[in-house]
């Protein structure tokens, strides 16, 4: 419909500048009130807030408890048999490398958990039970895609090429750590792998992922020669209670951002079970509420996760872009972190039960064994080899120097401010006046890096 | 009086001081710090505490737990909730409270700080006394809108309706532990103090925590932000009165009298200051230094601080949080405004450097005993 010019000029949503002026902004599309008009006999009014709602004379509240739960997709049975007849399995090489990547993470987890207990690093978080969600989804993404993680996604990193050396440098906060020794252990990040550095606060990465996806969309609109890319964003079901999660889904939906949200629903947010986290049908039901295409998948089935993510990636790039939500169901076998003893709030038998009953690593192993791609001997050889590689990287990283002291003050701003330069000078003065009070030998360059 | 920089200190060092053994930056000995009541007999120096009372050894988290238990017992309006509160909280402050007071009064919430604080405001506005836990001070920021725009302005906005959210307490563990890096280390008290409306309290010890917490919940008609130095949860152990008692909100405490310099601090750095003062008074003979615990960071006790500085003529303010736009700036500005003609040296601020607390660097960023000692020497010798 045509909008009278006078109302345009008064509306704060429109530019008061004329077309051609640099400050001119084109009017935003709006539904105008005339859409409320109703043709005689029509079944509904096109309310601006619900354009397809039909009138009913039956007073009926929607009762979510009466809806069937959203189903959980599986490609492999717990015994490793393909149960989706339309399923095309990955190549043997890929399946084997995914298996080894899950194995690598689980071996590294055992080593680092014990190392933390021995006091050799301050903190660690394992991925036990969730290796499949991370390795499987990452295997379906392209190298150019951009990734935001929460903190339990070591599988994503390894699948994209993060090495034991990379992991260990970050965990020991040494001079080879891309985060310059500033972040707690497991806060990995990699420019070459297009994974933003992990930040501890929960859910903050989710709206950022929507924004990053919008950037990719705009860049492709400006230059169609850039590759089609999506953003993949990982988070847990606990984080989905934060306001940021809701803001993210809503913005991604309204701006049609090419982003795949991947929720790792592992049943626990530290001690809080899902029963006390939400009452709806998991996280998936929220996706549909925001108008987002959504699927729930068995996170213990790595091949299903891979297939679902591959399809979600395609969908996210259709029609100029749109968000997709994946809820991957699993169980957090591990404690929340090395700071947590989960047997204070859940029975050991519950954990042992899950471990025995279903596990992404054993399920893929059964599949590989049925295809004669894997065996007890291969398992023993791989475990021994990966453990050795991991321990070698561990030993090297542990003895590496820490980043220079100057990193204390760098990167707060692009360039150090006069205030911080003066503080750096004060710190150097203190260290020089009290040499016996400060041991700077473990830092690359000692105290000298604090010079202007 | 002028002190020869470092010379005294060096002269007093044992012959082995050429070695790399630190003398100042050694771990705080919590077993003998003068800031804790290792035995009940030292209660006579703390007249605010109930005297001749039954006491029990408690660490800081046990004292917080004991304070919460006392408040839950005293008033059926008191509720306790937050993330992981049901099993006792990640720092054990709420342990057994759900068992003893039931899941209607002590419960887990979904993981949403804005939800937790907003819910607390609503409860308080209808007469309840919600005591909510934010798991780490670093994670309070989703609730900042509720804190700054809602709770802080509630009474002012309601005007003569009388509506307010007094009785609500937001507890949060705060400060460094040595390896918390960017997001398990911050002390955001200055951010809460910039907007008036909340009383911001930081206890230094188990006895202080219990008395100040009970006062915050049961006696205070304004909302309170109660910041617990998490490094003290297990480290600080002392004799705590078993009975219910309160300590005054808004009142600083002179925890060590002195004549030549006033050091003002709160929370964990008080232990650093006490250690530096001990070394300085030993090295600089005849000098005595007054140590003041602000306890309530805002609205703060100007009278106690100003009276002390009028006497000593010199002041240093020490806090962990970064020095720029910090609590030290507010206190220093007030001192120079109200005591200018009595000052014998510039008012000194010692805080964390103007940066973030990277994992490897906490010990270089926060004021340590050597830095406090160095400033004492500088200001005494000014």
Interface residues (C-beta under 8 A of the other chain):
Chain A: X122 X123 X173 X180 X181 X182 X183 X184 X187 X199 X200 X201 X202 X238 X239 X241 X242 X243 X244 X269 X270 X271 X272 X276 X277 X278 X339 X340 X344 X345 X402 X403 X405 X407 X408 X409 X412 X417 X419 X420 X423 X427 X430 X433 X434 X435 X436 X437 X438 X439 X443
Chain B: X5 X6 X17 X19 X20 X21 X22 X23 X24 X25 X83 X84 X86 X87 X88 X90 X107 X108 X109 X110 X111 X112 X113 X114 X115 X138 X139 X141 X142 X178 X179 X180 X181 X182 X183 X184 X324 X353 X354 X355 X356 X358 X359 X360 X361 X364 X365 X368 X370 X371 X374
